[in-house]
Amino acid sequence: MNNREDLYSMSVRAGKRTYFFDVKSTKGRDLYMTITESKRRYADDGKFFYEKHKLFLYKEDFDKFKEGLEAAIEKINELKATGNYNDVSSSDDRDYDDNDGNRGKRYSDVNFDDLGE
């Protein structure tokens, strides 16, 4: 028997990841949320699969979680404003999948003559 009731679900596509926000109720009618990150990955044989990470967030922790998330986002914005940090989306060494079946790593140009100096 299913001991939880699904009350609300929302998905957010964010680049190569999808986040799922699901509000559920226990048998005792307590509310909680699951946040799931899903990202397509490739196996050695070239077939893809979805890697998922799930976080359970209980109602008594909602306010503290929100405070922590907001504080971390504020700190990121402050650090980016100093000019010392770049947006992750502009990084050249991230994994890529160009939707045409090409995947791998992006690398900046390297001049091998410079390595010996």
C-alpha beads as a LAMMPS data file, in Angstrom:
LAMMPS data file: protein, C-alpha beads

117 atoms
116 bonds

1 atom types
1 bond types

-500.0 500.0 xlo xhi
-500.0 500.0 ylo yhi
-500.0 500.0 zlo zhi

Masses

1 110.0

Atoms # bond

1 1 1 0.000 0.000 0.000
2 1 1 1.257 3.464 -0.883
3 1 1 1.881 5.425 2.338
4 1 1 2.194 8.825 0.671
5 1 1 0.009 11.039 -1.438
6 1 1 1.394 13.150 -4.279
7 1 1 -0.065 16.657 -3.976
8 1 1 1.978 18.803 -6.348
9 1 1 4.716 18.345 -8.889
10 1 1 6.716 20.835 -10.913
11 1 1 9.726 20.339 -13.151
12 1 1 12.305 22.983 -13.962
13 1 1 14.614 22.512 -16.935
14 1 1 17.936 24.208 -16.216
15 1 1 20.470 23.631 -18.964
16 1 1 21.479 19.982 -18.976
17 1 1 19.703 19.265 -15.720
18 1 1 16.075 18.952 -14.763
19 1 1 14.912 19.594 -11.224
20 1 1 11.689 18.088 -9.937
21 1 1 9.894 19.627 -6.961
22 1 1 7.305 17.261 -5.518
23 1 1 5.069 17.957 -2.518
24 1 1 3.804 14.846 -0.793
25 1 1 1.808 13.852 2.242
26 1 1 2.515 10.956 4.579
27 1 1 -0.179 8.595 5.773
28 1 1 -0.345 10.773 8.910
29 1 1 -1.003 13.845 6.689
30 1 1 2.413 15.433 7.329
31 1 1 3.769 17.381 4.371
32 1 1 7.227 17.073 2.895
33 1 1 8.994 17.893 -0.332
34 1 1 11.376 15.956 -2.519
35 1 1 13.775 17.784 -4.790
36 1 1 15.260 15.578 -7.488
37 1 1 18.094 16.510 -9.830
38 1 1 18.176 14.490 -13.039
39 1 1 21.001 14.634 -15.574
40 1 1 21.554 12.573 -18.693
41 1 1 24.842 10.667 -18.635
42 1 1 26.502 8.330 -21.092
43 1 1 27.816 4.851 -20.407
44 1 1 31.008 3.532 -21.991
45 1 1 28.940 1.803 -24.685
46 1 1 27.440 5.153 -25.763
47 1 1 23.969 4.494 -24.355
48 1 1 22.541 7.166 -22.114
49 1 1 20.964 6.869 -18.712
50 1 1 19.629 9.368 -16.197
51 1 1 21.590 9.979 -13.026
52 1 1 19.306 11.157 -10.232
53 1 1 19.931 12.654 -6.824
54 1 1 17.067 13.141 -4.408
55 1 1 16.750 15.355 -1.351
56 1 1 13.936 14.933 1.162
57 1 1 12.952 18.176 2.859
58 1 1 10.568 18.032 5.795
59 1 1 8.158 20.826 6.749
60 1 1 9.937 21.646 9.996
61 1 1 13.079 22.410 7.972
62 1 1 11.517 24.542 5.195
63 1 1 12.332 27.938 6.744
64 1 1 15.927 27.046 7.646
65 1 1 16.501 25.505 4.217
66 1 1 15.128 28.637 2.525
67 1 1 17.352 30.876 4.693
68 1 1 20.427 28.810 3.844
69 1 1 19.634 28.767 0.133
70 1 1 19.005 32.508 0.030
71 1 1 22.228 33.239 1.956
72 1 1 24.268 31.041 -0.398
73 1 1 22.752 32.689 -3.491
74 1 1 23.424 36.141 -2.019
75 1 1 27.074 35.186 -1.355
76 1 1 27.464 33.891 -4.916
77 1 1 26.101 37.155 -6.295
78 1 1 28.493 39.143 -4.060
79 1 1 31.475 37.062 -5.199
80 1 1 30.526 37.390 -8.865
81 1 1 30.217 41.161 -8.425
82 1 1 33.879 41.336 -7.379
83 1 1 34.824 40.114 -10.854
84 1 1 36.981 37.302 -9.489
85 1 1 34.496 34.550 -10.324
86 1 1 32.805 33.569 -13.567
87 1 1 29.419 32.103 -14.229
88 1 1 29.614 28.322 -14.406
89 1 1 27.850 28.466 -17.766
90 1 1 30.826 30.298 -19.261
91 1 1 33.360 27.687 -18.161
92 1 1 35.165 25.995 -21.051
93 1 1 35.972 22.722 -19.303
94 1 1 32.431 21.541 -18.587
95 1 1 30.963 18.389 -20.041
96 1 1 28.922 19.031 -23.127
97 1 1 26.271 17.302 -25.177
98 1 1 25.385 19.175 -28.335
99 1 1 22.134 17.232 -28.947
100 1 1 23.655 15.756 -32.129
101 1 1 25.198 12.821 -30.276
102 1 1 28.529 14.588 -29.731
103 1 1 29.693 14.595 -26.157
104 1 1 32.879 15.091 -24.245
105 1 1 34.805 17.902 -22.610
106 1 1 35.434 21.411 -23.829
107 1 1 38.998 22.577 -23.541
108 1 1 40.579 25.891 -24.283
109 1 1 43.348 26.060 -26.862
110 1 1 46.726 25.005 -25.533
111 1 1 50.001 26.047 -27.129
112 1 1 52.407 23.223 -26.361
113 1 1 55.411 25.473 -27.103
114 1 1 54.490 27.458 -23.979
115 1 1 54.669 24.404 -21.716
116 1 1 58.468 24.215 -21.689
117 1 1 58.959 27.837 -20.715

Bonds

1 1 1 2
2 1 2 3
3 1 3 4
4 1 4 5
5 1 5 6
6 1 6 7
7 1 7 8
8 1 8 9
9 1 9 10
10 1 10 11
11 1 11 12
12 1 12 13
13 1 13 14
14 1 14 15
15 1 15 16
16 1 16 17
17 1 17 18
18 1 18 19
19 1 19 20
20 1 20 21
21 1 21 22
22 1 22 23
23 1 23 24
24 1 24 25
25 1 25 26
26 1 26 27
27 1 27 28
28 1 28 29
29 1 29 30
30 1 30 31
31 1 31 32
32 1 32 33
33 1 33 34
34 1 34 35
35 1 35 36
36 1 36 37
37 1 37 38
38 1 38 39
39 1 39 40
40 1 40 41
41 1 41 42
42 1 42 43
43 1 43 44
44 1 44 45
45 1 45 46
46 1 46 47
47 1 47 48
48 1 48 49
49 1 49 50
50 1 50 51
51 1 51 52
52 1 52 53
53 1 53 54
54 1 54 55
55 1 55 56
56 1 56 57
57 1 57 58
58 1 58 59
59 1 59 60
60 1 60 61
61 1 61 62
62 1 62 63
63 1 63 64
64 1 64 65
65 1 65 66
66 1 66 67
67 1 67 68
68 1 68 69
69 1 69 70
70 1 70 71
71 1 71 72
72 1 72 73
73 1 73 74
74 1 74 75
75 1 75 76
76 1 76 77
77 1 77 78
78 1 78 79
79 1 79 80
80 1 80 81
81 1 81 82
82 1 82 83
83 1 83 84
84 1 84 85
85 1 85 86
86 1 86 87
87 1 87 88
88 1 88 89
89 1 89 90
90 1 90 91
91 1 91 92
92 1 92 93
93 1 93 94
94 1 94 95
95 1 95 96
96 1 96 97
97 1 97 98
98 1 98 99
99 1 99 100
100 1 100 101
101 1 101 102
102 1 102 103
103 1 103 104
104 1 104 105
105 1 105 106
106 1 106 107
107 1 107 108
108 1 108 109
109 1 109 110
110 1 110 111
111 1 111 112
112 1 112 113
113 1 113 114
114 1 114 115
115 1 115 116
116 1 116 117
